[in-house]
Amino acid sequence: MESTPQSDPNAPAFLGKQTDLPASPEEAVLDYVPNPRTGALYMVRFVSPEFTSLCPVTNQPDFAHLVIDYAPGDTIVESKSLKLFLGSFRNHNGFHEDVTVGIGQRLAEEMKPQWLRIGGYWYPRGGIPIDVFWQTGAPPADLWLPDQGVASYRGRG
């Protein structure tokens, strides 16, 4: 979905406004604003350490630590709209792979960054943690790529 048309096309739709959580990821609107540093190669990181969605088989909650890194193109994603989009997964049924890759693909398709990657570090289900990684392709030359900083699941101790 594209952002809602406004009188000022560059004004964020949600920033500074009371906003309800979207009922589903399909209903969620991601808002994009012009990149304030067009032409500069830099990376943006969003971390969602308490991400939740629902198992499509049992309808039980699944929990993940998401890390989204991207090198902006002409636009950047407005963080409140991203928070609302990610929150809309709380009542969404999907396998870890579908959810993680779907978030990355939607951001890449709409925002058109120079490069994007997402790491989904899912907490154990049935005793097995699942980590899912997706990226748009090779990162641009000279882009600083720090480690995502999420250790592999080790359980307690």
C-alpha positions as CSV (number, residue, x, y, z in Angstrom):
1,M,0.0,0.0,0.0
2,E,1.1,3.5,-0.6
3,S,0.9,6.3,1.9
4,T,-2.3,8.3,2.1
5,P,-2.4,11.4,-0.1
6,Q,-2.2,14.7,1.8
7,S,-2.1,18.4,1.1
8,D,1.7,18.3,1.6
9,P,2.9,15.1,-0.1
10,N,6.1,15.1,2.0
11,A,4.3,15.3,5.4
12,P,4.2,12.0,7.3
13,A,0.7,10.7,7.7
14,F,1.0,9.4,11.3
15,L,3.7,11.4,13.0
16,G,2.3,13.4,15.9
17,K,-1.2,12.0,15.6
18,Q,-3.1,9.5,17.7
19,T,-3.1,6.3,15.6
20,D,-4.8,3.0,16.1
21,L,-2.8,-0.2,15.4
22,P,-3.8,-1.6,12.0
23,A,-5.9,-4.8,12.1
24,S,-3.6,-6.6,9.7
25,P,-0.3,-6.1,7.7
26,E,-2.4,-5.7,4.5
27,E,-4.3,-2.8,6.1
28,A,-1.2,-1.2,7.4
29,V,0.1,1.9,5.5
30,L,3.8,2.5,5.4
31,D,4.8,6.1,5.1
32,Y,7.8,7.3,3.2
33,V,9.5,10.6,3.3
34,P,12.3,12.1,1.1
35,N,15.8,11.0,2.0
36,P,17.4,14.0,3.7
37,R,20.8,12.9,2.4
38,T,20.1,11.8,-1.1
39,G,23.4,10.8,-2.8
40,A,25.1,9.8,0.5
41,L,25.8,6.1,1.0
42,Y,24.7,5.3,4.6
43,M,22.9,2.6,6.5
44,V,19.8,2.8,8.7
45,R,19.0,0.1,11.3
46,F,15.6,-0.6,12.9
47,V,15.4,-3.1,15.7
48,S,12.2,-4.7,17.0
49,P,13.2,-6.9,20.0
50,E,9.7,-7.8,21.0
51,F,8.1,-8.6,17.6
52,T,5.1,-10.9,17.7
53,S,2.9,-12.8,15.2
54,L,0.8,-15.9,15.4
55,C,1.5,-19.5,14.5
56,P,-0.7,-20.4,11.5
57,V,-1.2,-23.9,12.8
58,T,-1.8,-23.5,16.6
59,N,-2.8,-19.8,16.7
60,Q,-0.3,-19.4,19.5
61,P,2.0,-16.3,19.7
62,D,5.5,-16.4,18.2
63,F,8.2,-14.0,19.3
64,A,11.1,-12.7,17.4
65,H,13.9,-10.1,17.5
66,L,13.9,-8.4,14.1
67,V,16.8,-6.3,12.7
68,I,16.1,-4.4,9.5
69,D,19.1,-2.7,7.8
70,Y,18.9,-0.6,4.7
71,A,20.8,1.9,2.5
72,P,18.2,4.5,1.5
73,G,17.5,5.5,-2.1
74,D,15.3,8.5,-2.7
75,T,13.1,7.8,0.4
76,I,13.3,6.6,4.0
77,V,10.5,4.9,5.9
78,E,8.9,6.9,8.7
79,S,9.6,5.1,11.9
80,K,6.1,5.4,13.5
81,S,4.5,3.9,10.4
82,L,7.0,1.1,10.5
83,K,6.2,0.5,14.2
84,L,2.5,0.4,13.4
85,F,3.1,-2.0,10.4
86,L,5.2,-4.3,12.6
87,G,2.6,-4.2,15.4
88,S,-0.1,-5.2,12.9
89,F,1.4,-8.7,12.9
90,R,0.2,-9.4,16.5
91,N,-3.0,-10.9,15.1
92,H,-1.4,-12.2,11.8
93,N,-0.9,-15.9,11.2
94,G,2.3,-16.8,9.4
95,F,5.3,-19.1,9.4
96,H,8.5,-17.4,10.5
97,E,9.9,-17.5,7.0
98,D,6.8,-15.9,5.4
99,V,6.6,-13.2,8.0
100,T,10.3,-12.2,7.9
101,V,10.7,-12.3,4.1
102,G,7.4,-10.6,3.6
103,I,8.3,-7.7,5.8
104,G,11.6,-7.3,3.9
105,Q,10.0,-7.6,0.5
106,R,7.3,-5.1,1.2
107,L,9.8,-2.5,2.4
108,A,12.0,-3.1,-0.6
109,E,9.1,-3.0,-3.1
110,E,7.6,0.3,-1.7
111,M,10.7,2.2,-0.5
112,K,13.1,1.1,-3.2
113,P,16.2,1.3,-1.1
114,Q,19.7,0.9,-2.6
115,W,19.9,-2.3,-0.5
116,L,18.0,-3.9,2.4
117,R,18.4,-6.9,4.6
118,I,16.3,-8.3,7.4
119,G,17.2,-10.8,10.1
120,G,14.4,-12.5,12.0
121,Y,15.8,-14.2,15.2
122,W,12.8,-16.2,16.3
123,Y,12.5,-17.6,19.8
124,P,12.2,-21.4,20.1
125,R,9.0,-23.1,19.1
126,G,8.9,-26.8,19.9
127,G,12.5,-26.5,21.3
128,I,13.9,-25.2,18.0
129,P,14.8,-21.6,17.4
130,I,14.5,-20.5,13.8
131,D,16.5,-17.6,12.3
132,V,15.4,-16.2,8.9
133,F,17.5,-13.9,6.8
134,W,16.7,-12.1,3.5
135,Q,18.3,-9.3,1.5
136,T,17.7,-7.6,-1.8
137,G,21.1,-8.6,-3.2
138,A,24.7,-7.7,-2.7
139,P,25.3,-4.6,-0.6
140,P,26.7,-1.5,-2.3
141,A,30.5,-1.3,-2.4
142,D,31.9,0.7,0.5
143,L,28.7,0.4,2.6
144,W,29.6,-0.2,6.3
145,L,27.8,-3.4,7.4
146,P,28.0,-3.9,11.1
147,D,27.1,-7.3,12.5
148,Q,23.4,-7.5,13.4
149,G,24.4,-8.0,17.0
150,V,22.0,-10.8,17.8
151,A,23.7,-13.9,19.3
152,S,22.4,-17.3,18.3
153,Y,19.9,-18.7,20.8
154,R,21.6,-20.4,23.7
155,G,18.7,-21.0,26.1
156,R,19.4,-20.3,29.8
157,G,23.0,-20.5,31.0
